[in-house]
Amino acid sequence: MKHLNWDDLRLLSLIAQEGTLRGAARKAGLSPATLSRRLDQLEDAVGQKLVERFQSGCIPTAFGADVFALAEQMGDIALEVEHARAQQNAHGASGVVRINTDEWLSYFLTTRFAPFHDAYPDVEVEIVTSHRPYNLARREADIAIRPYRPEQLDLVTRQIGTLSFGLYCSRDVATRHAAALARRDWTDVPFVGFDEPRAEFHSDRWLRALPGARAPWMRCSYGLGILDGVAHGAGLGVLATFLAVEAHDLVAALPHIPELDQDIWLSMHSGLRTSARVRAVVDFVGQLFAQYRENGG
């Protein structure tokens, strides 16, 4: 076997994932011709055909599938090695780390991040809240925590948890509408939701689709406004369950709405994997979501 170019193995993984040379080349930032040549070189190095190429796409051979699986394992091992090195140097971490996330997750982080400062007093954390995802490739932020997996090739991503939602109201609203809530009769129950520009949010579409429900009479441009309205008796609203658990005066009309579950992904630029300050923040966020899962989140 000739000397292997490990980067070519990464390209093989892309081909297997995308199913076409064109799609894999686009993700890799290469031309299809260059990617095809790199694949030829890899097959020449291993001495066997790895991919069957058809007009409709590419299919790994049996041997190619085995090599693809090994390449995935190698990538995981490489990340573990970098993680261990970052942990070793973490206590010397310093500098600023910018986290871009949405409103619910911003609240989740800001209410739980205080212990981080005790462990890493020289690391400053900026949590930038925005519905618009920041561009990590352009270094608009160091880390993104979002309810979807980004598709950029030069990002390191991992799923860190699942955010769940329920339908909640204040104790006063629960008492006044007890019979209707028991029957799940939404006809005369007041609701709090997002305003019209945000009415296409998944949670608001679900709310407005409840049988017989009226459109929210109080509408907010931000999620925590819904929390405030619900907590102060304006009506029922969809809230992240972690918020409702912490707000002891809220009552769950529906404690869990499975169709609104969101897988949460953490991503960062690949060039920051060895940054001590970024690894410290990433590890701490991972611990927060692990605790959230253990507590039934």
Secondary structure, 3 states (H helix, E strand, C coil): CCCCCHHHHHHHHHHHHHCCHHHHHHHHCCCHHHHHHHHHHHHHHHCCCCEEEECCEEEECHHHHHHHHHHHHHHHHHHHHHHHHHHHHHHHCCEEEEEEECHHHHHHHHCCCHHHHHHCCCEEEEEEECCCCCCCCCCCCCEEEECCCCCCCCEEEEEEEEECEEEEEEHHHHHHCHHHHHHCCCCCCCEEEECHHHCCCHHHHHHHCCCCCCCCCEEECCHHHHHHHHHCCCCEEEEEHHHHHHCCCEEEEECCCHHHCEEEEEEEEHHHCCCHHHHHHHHHHHHHHHHHHHCCC
